[in-house]
Amino acid sequence: MTNPFIAQRELRAGRALVLFANRGVVALSGTDRLSYLDALVSQHILGLQPGESVESLLLDPQGHIERALRITDDGQTSWIFVDENQAPELAGYLDRMTFRKDAAARDVSEQFATIGMFSEEMLSSLTARVPGAIAWRDPWERISSGGWQYASDVEHPADGWNYSELLIPAVSVEQGRVILEQALPGVPLVHENAWDALRIAAWRPRLTTEVDATSLPHELDWLRSAVHLDKGCYRGQETVAKVHNLGHPPRRLVQLHLDGTSNQLPEHDAIVRFAGESVGRVTSVGQHVDEGPIALAVIKRTVDSGAELTVDAPPGSAISELPATQVVIVPPDAGRVVDVPRLTRFGRVFRTPLDE
């Protein structure tokens, strides 16, 4: 399917599939796998039932995002879906941290192909027809139990995001293509770019695009699906609670509607500017069938939510910048959900350090 807009419509309508070229898979086995994983990640894993799906994050001690994990369990093995090039390091890390736990991690990426779709009927059909298939259902459609959504003043575009991924046993993309053609003859496969444009329109963050070395879950509205705020005792938990309850994330995710008159799209990591000054970077960009040229960007929290922004044009362009209108995903006042009283002394109200 060569027309990218038709590809998006067919994929979103559940009439097409996307076959990812380079996704990773880690298999975690052993009787202690769920309790072991639960102690490491930001989401409740301990009570995960066979066939259930969750999303979770591995954080560093300062609360910065290191890994994003899409997890399901079949009763014997926890299957962890990850982005490109993430599986070898994740499997090594999990194995190093087991100590006396009965848990063992393996990078099994070369044994599977990853398929994406927006159809529960198609997912069920493939699961039944392809032996060894493993399904993960994306929780982004709604706020997960224990989660929090910062986007509050607009209707969230994730409503109706019935997206799923399926692992099928295949040692190559080409073998995966053959298996799909046999299991669902006549169903087209579309390019990953079609899925990516839909993801951007749904404000859906991704590790390999939105995350850098200092990213916090709050900045990307990832508390919505990947963090349980009542869960403690995991690395980075103190920062997660402190920023959410008492502070503000230093940056915030926005969607940008780009001026399409020049027929130009910015590059990944293009500078976002306000009044000529750098205030952030583009993390993802695409041409959407309904919304036109759109992007996700991470900008400074203090940038006014109504400010008109510009994005640096690609090198060699006839223009230097692209006008961009922001749609607020994480508002400037995100966080500080706990009302800390101010101190009153001698009839005067004193500001506390948390008011700064």
C-alpha positions as CSV (number, residue, x, y, z in Angstrom):
1,M,0.0,0.0,0.0
2,T,1.9,3.1,-1.3
3,N,-0.5,5.9,-0.4
4,P,0.4,6.8,3.3
5,F,-2.9,8.4,4.0
6,I,-4.9,5.4,2.8
7,A,-2.6,3.2,4.8
8,Q,-3.4,5.2,8.0
9,R,-7.1,5.0,7.4
10,E,-7.0,1.2,6.7
11,L,-4.8,0.6,9.7
12,R,-6.9,2.7,12.1
13,A,-10.1,1.1,10.8
14,G,-8.7,-2.4,11.6
15,R,-8.4,-3.4,8.0
16,A,-4.6,-3.5,7.8
17,L,-1.6,-4.6,9.8
18,V,1.9,-3.1,10.5
19,L,4.9,-5.5,10.6
20,F,7.6,-3.9,12.6
21,A,11.1,-4.4,11.2
22,N,13.2,-4.2,14.4
23,R,11.3,-4.7,17.7
24,G,12.8,-6.5,20.7
25,V,11.4,-9.3,23.0
26,V,12.6,-10.5,26.4
27,A,11.3,-13.7,28.0
28,L,11.4,-13.7,31.8
29,S,10.8,-17.2,33.3
30,G,10.9,-18.7,36.8
31,T,8.5,-18.9,39.7
32,D,9.6,-15.6,41.1
33,R,9.4,-13.7,37.9
34,L,6.4,-11.5,38.8
35,S,7.5,-10.6,42.3
36,Y,11.0,-10.0,41.0
37,L,9.8,-7.7,38.2
38,D,7.4,-6.0,40.5
39,A,10.2,-4.8,42.8
40,L,12.0,-3.1,39.9
41,V,9.4,-1.3,37.9
42,S,6.9,1.5,38.3
43,Q,3.7,-0.5,37.7
44,H,2.0,-3.2,39.7
45,I,3.1,-6.5,38.2
46,L,2.7,-9.0,41.1
47,G,-0.9,-9.8,40.5
48,L,-0.7,-10.0,36.7
49,Q,-3.0,-12.7,35.4
50,P,-2.4,-14.9,32.3
51,G,-3.4,-12.8,29.3
52,E,-3.4,-9.5,31.1
53,S,-1.3,-6.6,29.7
54,V,0.4,-3.7,31.4
55,E,3.0,-1.0,30.6
56,S,5.7,-0.1,33.0
57,L,9.0,1.9,33.3
58,L,12.4,1.2,34.6
59,L,13.8,4.4,36.2
60,D,17.2,5.4,37.5
61,P,17.6,6.5,41.2
62,Q,16.8,10.1,40.2
63,G,13.5,9.0,38.6
64,H,14.7,9.4,35.0
65,I,13.3,6.9,32.4
66,E,15.7,4.2,31.4
67,R,13.4,1.6,29.9
68,A,9.8,1.3,28.8
69,L,8.3,-2.2,29.0
70,R,5.2,-3.6,27.5
71,I,4.4,-6.7,29.6
72,T,2.1,-9.7,29.4
73,D,2.2,-13.1,31.1
74,D,1.1,-16.5,30.0
75,G,1.2,-18.2,33.4
76,Q,4.8,-19.5,32.9
77,T,6.6,-16.7,31.2
78,S,6.5,-12.9,31.3
79,W,6.9,-11.6,27.8
80,I,8.4,-8.1,27.6
81,F,7.9,-6.2,24.4
82,V,10.5,-3.4,23.9
83,D,11.5,-0.8,21.2
84,E,14.4,-1.2,18.8
85,N,17.8,-2.4,20.2
86,Q,16.5,-2.5,23.8
87,A,16.3,-6.2,24.4
88,P,20.0,-7.3,24.8
89,E,20.7,-4.7,27.5
90,L,17.4,-5.3,29.3
91,A,17.9,-9.1,29.4
92,G,21.4,-8.6,30.7
93,Y,20.2,-6.1,33.4
94,L,17.4,-8.4,34.5
95,D,19.7,-11.4,34.8
96,R,22.3,-9.5,36.8
97,M,19.7,-8.3,39.3
98,T,18.1,-11.7,40.1
99,F,20.4,-12.7,43.0
100,R,18.6,-15.6,44.7
101,K,15.3,-15.1,42.9
102,D,14.0,-17.9,40.7
103,A,13.9,-15.8,37.5
104,A,15.9,-15.9,34.3
105,A,15.8,-13.4,31.4
106,R,16.5,-14.2,27.7
107,D,16.7,-12.0,24.6
108,V,14.4,-13.9,22.2
109,S,14.0,-11.1,19.6
110,E,15.3,-13.3,16.8
111,Q,12.6,-15.8,17.4
112,F,9.7,-13.5,16.9
113,A,8.2,-10.8,14.6
114,T,6.1,-8.0,16.1
115,I,2.7,-7.1,14.5
116,G,0.6,-4.0,15.3
117,M,-3.1,-3.7,14.7
118,F,-6.3,-1.8,15.7
119,S,-8.7,-4.7,15.7
120,E,-9.7,-7.0,18.5
121,E,-11.3,-9.4,15.9
122,M,-8.1,-9.5,13.9
123,L,-6.0,-10.1,17.1
124,S,-8.2,-13.0,18.2
125,S,-8.1,-14.5,14.7
126,L,-4.3,-14.3,14.5
127,T,-3.9,-15.7,18.0
128,A,-6.1,-18.7,17.1
129,R,-4.4,-19.3,13.8
130,V,-0.8,-18.8,14.6
131,P,0.6,-21.3,17.1
132,G,2.7,-19.7,19.8
133,A,1.4,-16.2,19.2
134,I,1.5,-13.8,22.2
135,A,-0.7,-10.7,22.5
136,W,-0.2,-7.4,24.3
137,R,-3.1,-4.9,24.5
138,D,-2.0,-1.2,24.9
139,P,-3.5,0.4,28.1
140,W,-3.1,3.9,26.6
141,E,-6.8,4.1,25.8
142,R,-7.7,5.0,29.4
143,I,-6.1,5.9,32.6
144,S,-4.7,2.8,34.3
145,S,-5.5,2.0,37.9
146,G,-3.3,4.1,40.1
147,G,-2.4,6.4,37.2
148,W,-2.8,10.1,36.6
149,Q,-3.6,12.1,33.5
150,Y,-2.2,15.7,33.4
151,A,-4.0,16.6,30.2
152,S,-7.3,17.8,31.6
153,D,-8.6,20.8,29.6
154,V,-9.2,19.0,26.3
155,E,-10.7,15.7,25.2
156,H,-7.9,13.1,25.1
157,P,-7.3,11.7,21.6
158,A,-6.4,8.3,23.1
159,D,-10.2,7.6,23.5
160,G,-10.8,4.7,21.2
161,W,-7.0,3.8,20.9
162,N,-7.7,0.0,20.7
163,Y,-4.2,-0.8,19.7
164,S,-2.5,-4.2,20.2
165,E,0.7,-5.9,19.4
166,L,1.2,-9.6,18.6
167,L,4.4,-11.7,18.7
168,I,4.4,-14.4,16.1
169,P,7.2,-17.1,15.9
170,A,9.3,-16.0,13.0
171,V,13.1,-15.8,12.5
172,S,12.9,-12.9,10.0
173,V,10.5,-10.2,8.8
174,E,10.0,-12.0,5.5
175,Q,9.0,-15.2,7.3
176,G,6.6,-13.1,9.4
177,R,5.1,-11.7,6.2
178,V,4.5,-15.2,4.8
179,I,2.9,-16.3,8.0
180,L,0.5,-13.3,8.0
181,E,-0.4,-13.8,4.4
182,Q,-1.3,-17.5,5.1
183,A,-3.2,-16.6,8.3
184,L,-5.1,-13.6,7.0
185,P,-5.0,-13.7,3.2
186,G,-5.8,-10.4,1.6
187,V,-5.1,-8.2,4.6
188,P,-2.5,-5.5,3.6
189,L,0.6,-4.7,5.5
190,V,1.4,-1.0,5.8
191,H,4.6,0.9,6.6
192,E,5.6,1.7,10.2
193,N,5.2,5.4,9.3
194,A,1.4,5.0,9.1
195,W,1.3,3.7,12.7
196,D,3.7,6.4,13.9
197,A,1.5,9.2,12.5
198,L,-1.5,7.7,14.4
199,R,0.6,7.4,17.6
200,I,1.6,11.1,17.4
201,A,-2.0,12.1,17.0
202,A,-2.9,10.1,20.1
203,W,-0.1,11.8,22.1
204,R,1.4,8.4,22.8
205,P,5.0,8.6,24.1
206,R,7.7,6.2,23.0
207,L,11.1,5.4,24.5
208,T,13.2,5.7,21.4
209,T,11.7,9.0,20.3
210,E,10.4,11.1,23.3
211,V,12.9,10.0,26.0
212,D,16.3,11.4,26.6
213,A,18.8,11.1,29.5
214,T,16.8,13.3,31.8
215,S,13.2,12.5,31.0
216,L,10.8,12.1,33.8
217,P,7.5,10.2,33.4
218,H,5.5,13.3,34.4
219,E,6.9,15.3,31.5
220,L,5.4,12.9,28.9
221,D,2.1,12.3,30.7
222,W,3.3,8.7,31.2
223,L,1.8,8.5,34.6
224,R,-1.4,7.8,32.6
225,S,-0.5,4.2,31.8
226,A,2.9,3.2,33.1
227,V,3.1,4.4,36.7
228,H,1.0,3.3,39.8
229,L,1.2,6.2,42.2
230,D,0.2,4.0,45.2
231,K,3.1,1.6,44.5
232,G,6.3,2.1,46.5
233,C,9.7,0.5,46.9
234,Y,11.1,0.7,43.3
235,R,14.0,2.7,42.1
236,G,13.1,6.3,41.4
237,Q,9.8,6.1,43.3
238,E,10.7,8.9,45.6
239,T,11.3,11.3,42.7
240,V,8.0,10.2,41.1
241,A,6.1,11.0,44.2
242,K,7.9,14.2,45.0
243,V,7.5,15.8,41.6
244,H,3.8,14.8,41.4
245,N,2.8,15.8,44.9
246,L,5.0,18.7,45.7
247,G,6.7,20.0,42.6
248,H,6.4,20.5,38.8
249,P,8.1,18.6,36.0
250,P,10.7,20.9,34.5
251,R,9.6,20.2,30.9
252,R,6.3,19.2,29.3
253,L,5.2,17.3,26.2
254,V,3.1,19.2,23.6
255,Q,1.7,18.4,20.2
256,L,2.6,20.8,17.4
257,H,0.4,21.6,14.4
258,L,2.9,22.6,11.8
259,D,2.5,25.1,9.0
260,G,2.2,22.9,5.9
261,T,2.4,25.6,3.2
262,S,6.1,24.9,2.6
263,N,5.6,21.2,2.4
264,Q,8.4,20.7,4.8
265,L,8.7,18.5,7.9
266,P,11.3,19.2,10.6
267,E,13.8,16.5,11.6
268,H,13.9,14.6,14.8
269,D,15.6,16.7,17.5
270,A,14.9,19.9,15.5
271,I,15.0,23.0,17.8
272,V,11.7,24.4,19.0
273,R,11.8,28.2,19.6
274,F,9.8,30.9,21.2
275,A,10.6,34.5,20.2
276,G,13.8,33.2,18.6
277,E,15.1,31.4,21.8
278,S,15.5,27.7,22.0
279,V,12.8,26.2,24.4
280,G,12.8,22.5,23.4
281,R,13.1,19.9,20.7
282,V,11.0,17.9,18.3
283,T,10.7,14.2,19.3
284,S,8.4,12.8,16.6
285,V,7.0,14.1,13.4
286,G,4.5,12.8,10.8
287,Q,1.9,13.6,8.1
288,H,-1.5,12.7,9.5
289,V,-4.4,11.9,7.2
290,D,-6.8,14.3,9.0
291,E,-4.6,16.7,11.0
292,G,-1.9,17.3,8.4
293,P,1.8,17.8,9.5
294,I,2.0,17.2,13.2
295,A,4.8,16.6,15.8
296,L,5.4,15.8,19.4
297,A,7.9,18.0,21.2
298,V,9.3,18.4,24.7
299,I,9.6,22.1,25.8
300,K,10.4,24.1,28.9
301,R,7.5,24.0,31.5
302,T,7.5,27.8,31.7
303,V,6.7,28.5,28.1
304,D,3.2,30.0,28.0
305,S,0.6,27.5,26.8
306,G,-0.8,29.9,24.3
307,A,2.6,31.0,22.8
308,E,3.1,30.7,19.1
309,L,6.2,28.6,18.5
310,T,8.5,27.9,15.5
311,V,10.6,24.9,14.6
312,D,13.9,24.9,12.8
313,A,13.5,23.8,9.2
314,P,15.6,21.0,7.8
315,P,19.1,21.9,6.6
316,G,19.1,23.1,3.0
317,S,15.5,24.3,3.1
318,A,14.5,27.5,1.4
319,I,13.1,28.7,4.7
320,S,14.7,28.8,8.2
321,E,11.7,28.0,10.4
322,L,8.3,26.5,10.4
323,P,5.4,28.2,12.4
324,A,3.9,25.8,14.9
325,T,0.8,25.9,17.1
326,Q,1.0,24.0,20.4
327,V,-1.7,21.7,21.8
328,V,-1.2,21.4,25.6
329,I,-0.7,17.8,26.7
330,V,1.1,18.4,30.0
331,P,0.1,21.9,31.3
332,P,2.6,24.3,32.9
333,D,1.0,23.7,36.3
334,A,1.2,19.9,36.2
335,G,2.1,18.4,39.5
336,R,1.9,19.8,43.0
337,V,-1.4,17.9,43.6
338,V,-0.9,18.1,47.4
339,D,-2.1,21.3,49.0
340,V,0.7,22.3,51.4
341,P,-0.5,24.9,53.8
342,R,1.5,28.2,54.2
343,L,2.9,29.2,57.5
344,T,1.1,32.0,59.4
345,R,3.1,33.9,62.0
346,F,2.3,37.1,63.7
347,G,-0.7,37.7,61.4
348,R,1.4,37.3,58.3
349,V,1.4,34.5,55.7
350,F,4.9,33.2,54.9
351,R,5.8,31.4,51.7
352,T,7.3,27.9,52.1
353,P,10.2,26.7,49.8
354,L,7.6,24.6,48.0
355,D,5.9,27.7,46.8
356,E,8.9,28.7,44.7
